[in-house]
Each structure stands twice: as C-alpha cells, then as structure tokens.
Amino acid sequence: MAGTLISSEIGEPYAQALMSLAQQNELADQFGETFRELETLLADSQEFKDFVLNPVIKNEDKKAVLKQVMGDANPYLVNFMMLLVDKRRIVFLEPIVEQYLSLLRKLNQTVLAEAISAKELNDEQKNNIVEKVKRIVEARDVELKTKVDPSLIGGVIIKVGSKVIDASLRGQLRRISVSLNQ
C-alpha cells in the first residue's frame, strides 16, 4: 500500500506536466490513445514490463526498446519517455500512465467502468453496459474495461468508482443464502 501511494505521488506531477503540454498542443486525446495501448502492453507482456522497469538494465537499451515500441508516436511523448529513462523515473511508468488517463477522463467528463463477466462480452452487451452506466452516473462518456471471471457462473458485476452493481448469478445465490440464513 505504501509503495502504491509513493508511486502515485511521484507519478502525479509527471502526468500533470504531460497533460499540460498535451492541452497546449491539442494532443490530450492522442496521448491518451497511446497510453491506453502502452497500458495494455504493460498488462499483457510481463517480459516487456520487467525489462522496462528493471533498474539494472542500461538506459540506452531501455530507450532503444521504448523508441521501437512507441513507433511513430508523437515526438513529445517519445521525448517524455526518454526523459523518464534519463531521470530514472521509468520505474513509475504505470502510475504515470494511470494518472494521465485519469486526468484525461476528468477533462473529457468520462467515467471508468469495469465489467466482470463469466465469459467474454460481445459488442452489443458492452454497448448496453456503457449506456446503463451513462444513465446511472450521468456521465458524458464511459470507458469500459472488461474482465472474465468464470466463477461468476453467469451475469455481470459492474464497478464504477465506489459503486458496485452485482447482477451475477453468484451474487444472487449469495443474497438468497444470506436471506435464508436469517
């Protein structure tokens, strides 16, 4: 917990500085898209994550890999990543990305919702969840992240901030069990 707090305290000023630069150059959404891809890569590739976050690996090697991964990303963003490597702040890449995306959601009046289901949701189901969340929290837009948890048996759990809507079969069975035991 303490490590997470320190990471977010260090990551926040970098994310705010990058957001300021992005807004001045009307690149906030473009940076956000690149950061979403980077966030996915960090989550999906433990090898990439270990390489980039490893303090023992030479900065030049990290820069070469990051430039290759960033591809034709905006030069401001590539330079930002190189600065993080030079200042030995690349270890805080994940909290910086999270903070930036959080700032972008606030800027765009978007909420982050997480849908956990027993099996992969199709596009129609995702759209239905997005529309329901928009109505519930009165947001302009919803960024939906999905996870699969086969233990739910069926249905879906939707998390928006501190609100949790449990429409899963497992949740319904648990509620029935509680009411029978009273």
Buried (B, 14 or more C-beta within 10 A) or exposed (E): EEEEEEBBEBBBEBBBBBBEBBBEEEBBEBBBEBBBBBBEEBEEEEEBBEBBBEEEBEEEEBBEBBEEBBEEBBEBBBEBBBBBBEEEBBBBBBBBBBBBBBBBBEBBEBBBBBBBBBEEBEEEBBEEBBEBBBEBEEBEEBBBEBEEBEEBEEBBBBBBEEEEBBBBEBBBEEEEEEEEEE
